[in-house]
């Protein structure tokens, strides 16, 4: 049973897809004109198309789920990391100064290693923040401003 999910905003991926479509117009134009220069195609694919496609994939795949007593982090390349609430050693609420809104980035540590960061722009960020405050021991929570 999934309790809560947190993920990157989908609007960024839609903008990246639009930019990709606009960038494909000159690429298709060169294909129609049957340009003999193939090195331009290779450079175009390597430095424009592939990075945008990887960025779109990363946005749609990266997901943070809370299931019972575990936080599951699904990385953009498909790897899943499960962290038990008991294994969490420290939770840092870092307030980003100079921002007009309440922008608090949350860092979760397992041992000395940071396993997760939650940004304020993520979908369901507020619910995830409340859930963490309710279910993690107060001695593990640290605030930095």
Order of alpha helices (4+ residues) and beta strands (2+ residues): beta-alpha-alpha-alpha-beta-beta-beta-beta-beta-beta-alpha-beta
